[in-house]
């Protein structure tokens, strides 16, 4: 099955499909590519009208930074259009997943012509986030409808409530955002006259399906190989355990376990007969607290009283000498300094 699906993938790759004829730029990681190479469109009618509508931008090179854009500009002597991503004001970019204009003002209305955003027909093989930024700025909220009559009817309803964006039709007509339509400037040319400056066609859906099936089958194959290997190891171990030598060793192990249990029982009986240690019932002498020692030195009626030494603690000459000294640090060693 893996071989069959691999052959199916190869057949899908060999199928003739539309491709962008613009020369590619390579060798610079800061260069994302030309706009014509960044997106793919499956519908041929949408590909024709969008390629014509974006004909002035389709040859533009998108770069990550302005510095790399300047380098491309100098290499082509100023003949190449460049668009750095760090120069795009992203706060005004349209929401990629926002609803159509009529859903906000005319809930439940089903307009003719199957309106949809032009960006919904784009597929990005790579750099999806950067491509959404670029095409969101260039296309904005451009709409796609079936024909010119449906587009005009849709615009008439939208302008009653809000601004209407540019509308393109599958037949190749364009209604600008200011309402102009008609004439050669607003009619798409045949795709042959675009001279390769068109958006490419994505791979056949069967290719993606076959690719996912091949990946799943390869993982399944690896799992089956591991399972068969584990079964063989288990079989070898089982046959090894059944040998007479292993059986005798197992019996010796069982006998040793029984002896160990008996020894543990004997040790438990010996420990239960051991003499119970005597508990010292004499209460420990309480050490006087700091407050109690201080209270003995508190003067009564303004007269000083001589502190009475505690019977539990009688200071010696050495303890007095140590109490009059404070610790100091010299060369990392702790010493006592007399105060």
QUIVENGI-V925092 format. One record per residue. RES is the residue in three letters. SS is DSSP state (helix for helix, strand for strand, loop for the rest). PSI is psi in whole degrees, 0 to 359 (none if undefined). Layout:
[[RES & SS & PSI] [RES & SS & PSI]]
This chain:
[[UNK & loop & 323] [UNK & helix & 317] [UNK & helix & 321] [UNK & helix & 316] [UNK & helix & 329] [UNK & helix & 319] [UNK & helix & 323] [UNK & helix & 321] [UNK & helix & 317] [UNK & helix & 321] [UNK & helix & 321] [UNK & helix & 324] [UNK & helix & 328] [UNK & helix & 350] [UNK & loop & 142] [UNK & loop & 131] [UNK & loop & 162] [UNK & loop & 140] [UNK & loop & 156] [UNK & loop & 129] [UNK & loop & 10] [UNK & loop & 143] [UNK & loop & 141] [UNK & loop & 153] [UNK & loop & 130] [UNK & loop & 165] [UNK & loop & 348] [UNK & loop & 116] [UNK & loop & 342] [UNK & loop & 349] [UNK & strand & 120] [UNK & strand & 319] [UNK & strand & 177] [UNK & strand & 151] [UNK & helix & 325] [UNK & helix & 337] [UNK & helix & 347] [UNK & helix & 333] [UNK & loop & 155] [UNK & strand & 146] [UNK & loop & 127] [UNK & loop & 318] [UNK & loop & 123] [UNK & helix & 323] [UNK & helix & 317] [UNK & helix & 323] [UNK & helix & 319] [UNK & helix & 310] [UNK & helix & 325] [UNK & helix & 323] [UNK & helix & 320] [UNK & helix & 318] [UNK & helix & 325] [UNK & loop & 25] [UNK & loop & 331] [UNK & loop & 345] [UNK & loop & 348] [UNK & loop & 337] [UNK & loop & 1] [UNK & loop & 141] [UNK & strand & 126] [UNK & strand & 128] [UNK & strand & 164] [UNK & loop & 325] [UNK & loop & 162] [UNK & helix & 328] [UNK & helix & 313] [UNK & helix & 329] [UNK & helix & 321] [UNK & helix & 323] [UNK & helix & 317] [UNK & helix & 321] [UNK & helix & 318] [UNK & helix & 322] [UNK & helix & 329] [UNK & loop & 12] [UNK & loop & 35] [UNK & loop & 8] [UNK & loop & 346] [UNK & loop & 130] [UNK & loop & 141] [UNK & strand & 150] [UNK & strand & 102] [UNK & strand & 139] [UNK & helix & 329] [UNK & helix & 0] [UNK & helix & 6] [UNK & loop & 130] [UNK & loop & 106] [UNK & helix & 346] [UNK & helix & 335] [UNK & helix & 3] [UNK & loop & 143] [UNK & loop & 153] [UNK & loop & 125] [UNK & loop & 333] [UNK & loop & 20] [UNK & loop & 154] [UNK & loop & 168] [UNK & loop & 158] [UNK & loop & 324] [UNK & helix & 339] [UNK & helix & 339] [UNK & helix & 325] [UNK & helix & 336] [UNK & loop & 79] [UNK & loop & 132] [UNK & loop & 353] [UNK & loop & 133] [UNK & loop & 95] [UNK & loop & 148] [UNK & loop & 159] [UNK & loop & 1] [UNK & loop & 64] [UNK & loop & 145] [UNK & strand & 161] [UNK & strand & 145] [UNK & helix & 329] [UNK & helix & 341] [UNK & helix & 344] [UNK & helix & 358] [UNK & loop & 141] [UNK & strand & 135] [UNK & loop & 109] [UNK & loop & 325] [UNK & loop & 164] [UNK & loop & 54] [UNK & helix & 314] [UNK & helix & 315] [UNK & helix & 322] [UNK & helix & 322] [UNK & helix & 325] [UNK & helix & 314] [UNK & helix & 309] [UNK & helix & 333] [UNK & helix & 325] [UNK & helix & 319] [UNK & helix & 319] [UNK & helix & 328] [UNK & loop & 228] [UNK & loop & 32] [UNK & loop & 134] [UNK & strand & 157] [UNK & strand & 126] [UNK & strand & 173] [UNK & loop & 312] [UNK & loop & 176] [UNK & helix & 321] [UNK & helix & 314] [UNK & helix & 323] [UNK & helix & 317] [UNK & helix & 319] [UNK & helix & 320] [UNK & helix & 318] [UNK & helix & 320] [UNK & helix & 323] [UNK & helix & 323] [UNK & helix & 319] [UNK & loop & 347] [UNK & loop & 338] [UNK & loop & 323] [UNK & loop & 179] [UNK & loop & 139] [UNK & loop & 128] [UNK & loop & 181] [UNK & loop & 139] [UNK & strand & 130] [UNK & strand & 151] [UNK & strand & 157] [UNK & loop & 336] [UNK & loop & 352] [UNK & loop & 11] [UNK & strand & 159] [UNK & strand & 132] [UNK & strand & 115] [UNK & loop & 166] [UNK & loop & 340] [UNK & loop & 1] [UNK & loop & 353] [UNK & loop & 139] [UNK & strand & 165] [UNK & loop & 165] [UNK & loop & 168] [UNK & helix & 333] [UNK & helix & 342] [UNK & helix & 26] [UNK & strand & 124] [UNK & loop & 142] [UNK & loop & 162] [UNK & loop & 153] [UNK & helix & 337] [UNK & helix & 329] [UNK & helix & 352] [UNK & helix & 350] [UNK & loop & 47] [UNK & loop & 351] [UNK & loop & 65] [UNK & loop & 161] [UNK & loop & 138] [UNK & strand & 170] [UNK & loop & 133] [UNK & loop & 167] [UNK & loop & 155] [UNK & loop & 140] [UNK & helix & 333] [UNK & helix & 329] [UNK & helix & 313] [UNK & helix & 320] [UNK & helix & 315] [UNK & helix & 323] [UNK & helix & 316] [UNK & helix & 323] [UNK & helix & 320] [UNK & helix & 317] [UNK & helix & 318] [UNK & helix & 318] [UNK & helix & 324] [UNK & helix & 318] [UNK & helix & 321] [UNK & helix & 322] [UNK & helix & 316] [UNK & helix & 319] [UNK & helix & 320] [UNK & helix & 319] [UNK & helix & 317] [UNK & helix & 321] [UNK & helix & 315] [UNK & helix & 322] [UNK & helix & 319] [UNK & helix & 323] [UNK & helix & 320] [UNK & helix & 317] [UNK & helix & 320] [UNK & helix & 321] [UNK & helix & 317] [UNK & helix & 317] [UNK & helix & 321] [UNK & helix & 317] [UNK & helix & 326] [UNK & helix & 324] [UNK & helix & 329] [UNK & loop & 1] [UNK & loop & 149] [UNK & helix & 322] [UNK & helix & 317] [UNK & helix & 327] [UNK & helix & 319] [UNK & helix & 320] [UNK & helix & 322] [UNK & helix & 321] [UNK & helix & 318] [UNK & helix & 320] [UNK & helix & 318] [UNK & helix & 319] [UNK & helix & 319] [UNK & helix & 323] [UNK & helix & 319] [UNK & helix & 315] [UNK & helix & 320] [UNK & helix & 320] [UNK & helix & 319] [UNK & helix & 318] [UNK & helix & 318] [UNK & helix & 322] [UNK & helix & 316] [UNK & helix & 318] [UNK & helix & 325] [UNK & helix & 321] [UNK & helix & 321] [UNK & helix & 319] [UNK & helix & 331] [UNK & helix & 335] [UNK & loop & 0] [UNK & loop & 153] [UNK & loop & 135] [UNK & loop & 128] [UNK & loop & 142] [UNK & loop & 143] [UNK & loop & 130] [UNK & loop & 113] [UNK & loop & 357] [UNK & loop & 123] [UNK & loop & 140] [UNK & loop & 149] [UNK & loop & 128] [UNK & loop & 134] [UNK & loop & 129] [UNK & loop & 140] [UNK & loop & 167] [UNK & helix & 322] [UNK & helix & 323] [UNK & helix & 321] [UNK & helix & 323] [UNK & helix & 326] [UNK & helix & 333] [UNK & loop & 341] [UNK & loop & 0] [UNK & loop & 129] [UNK & loop & 145] [UNK & strand & 126] [UNK & loop & 38] [UNK & loop & 357] [UNK & strand & 137] [UNK & loop & 143] [UNK & loop & 147] [UNK & loop & 128] [UNK & loop & 137] [UNK & loop & 123] [UNK & loop & 144] [UNK & loop & 141] [UNK & loop & 336] [UNK & loop & 340] [UNK & loop & 118] [UNK & loop & 111] [UNK & loop & 141] [UNK & loop & 176] [UNK & helix & 321] [UNK & helix & 320] [UNK & helix & 324] [UNK & helix & 320] [UNK & helix & 320] [UNK & helix & 326] [UNK & helix & 335] [UNK & loop & 8] [UNK & strand & 147] [UNK & strand & 147] [UNK & strand & 141] [UNK & strand & 163] [UNK & strand & 124] [UNK & strand & 122] [UNK & loop & 37] [UNK & loop & 1] [UNK & strand & 144] [UNK & strand & 126] [UNK & strand & 166] [UNK & strand & 130] [UNK & strand & 132] [UNK & strand & 135] [UNK & loop & none]]
